[in-house]
Amino acid sequence: MKAASHQRLVMVGDRDGLKELLRRRLVECGWRDQVKIICKELIKEKGHDVTYDAMLSTVTTRARSLVPDSVKKELLQKIKSQLLAQEEKLKM
């Protein structure tokens, strides 16, 4: 289901628009700044020898949990409406 939805969004050309919307909302709510702080704290704690993979695995879970529910709901609603609109076009 996930792959099929992704492919349909790519076909419609809306994936980039959704990514841009998500990026804007995350910047607006301060999520990006929070993630930067987490990264800086991790570097301060582990030193400059921290690897990209270690940083990614540590930051990813925390960063995902910081995404506001309102942003998740808005994006999900946009995805649903775009998929429904595409489905309606295919019926015609």
C-alpha positions in Angstrom: 0.0 0.0 0.0 2.7 2.4 1.0 4.7 1.9 -2.2 1.6 2.1 -4.4 0.6 5.4 -2.7 4.1 6.8 -3.2 4.1 5.8 -6.8 0.7 7.4 -7.4 1.9 10.7 -5.8 5.0 10.7 -7.9 2.9 10.1 -11.0 0.7 13.0 -10.1 3.8 15.2 -9.4 2.5 16.1 -5.9 5.3 14.5 -3.9 7.6 17.5 -4.2 4.8 19.8 -3.1 4.1 17.6 -0.1 7.8 17.6 0.8 7.9 21.4 0.5 4.8 21.7 2.7 6.3 19.5 5.3 9.6 21.4 5.3 7.8 24.7 5.7 5.7 23.5 8.6 8.7 22.0 10.4 10.6 25.3 10.1 7.5 27.3 11.2 7.0 25.2 14.4 10.7 25.3 15.4 11.3 21.6 14.8 14.4 22.2 12.7 15.9 24.3 15.4 15.2 21.6 18.0 16.9 19.0 15.9 19.9 21.3 15.5 20.2 21.6 19.2 19.9 17.8 19.6 22.8 17.4 17.1 24.9 20.0 18.9 24.3 18.3 22.3 25.2 14.9 20.9 28.5 16.3 19.4 29.3 18.0 22.7 28.6 14.8 24.6 30.3 12.3 22.3 33.0 14.6 20.9 33.8 15.3 17.3 34.6 11.6 16.7 30.9 10.8 16.5 30.1 9.1 13.2 27.3 10.1 10.8 25.6 6.7 11.4 25.7 7.1 15.2 24.3 10.6 14.9 21.6 9.5 12.5 20.4 6.6 14.6 20.4 8.7 17.8 18.7 11.8 16.3 16.2 10.1 14.1 14.0 8.7 16.9 14.0 11.9 18.9 13.4 14.1 15.9 10.4 12.0 14.7 8.9 12.3 18.2 9.2 16.1 18.1 7.1 16.5 14.9 3.8 18.1 16.1 0.6 16.1 15.7 -0.9 19.0 13.9 1.8 18.8 11.2 1.3 15.1 10.8 -2.5 15.4 10.6 -2.2 18.2 8.0 0.2 16.3 5.8 -1.9 13.1 6.1 -5.0 15.0 5.1 -3.3 16.5 2.1 -2.0 13.1 1.0 -5.5 11.5 1.3 -7.2 14.3 -0.6 -4.6 14.1 -3.4 -4.9 10.4 -3.7 -8.7 10.6 -3.7 -8.6 13.3 -6.4 -6.2 11.1 -8.5 -8.6 8.2 -8.0 -11.5 10.3 -9.3 -9.5 11.3 -12.4 -8.7 7.7 -13.1 -12.5 6.8 -13.0 -13.3 9.3 -15.7 
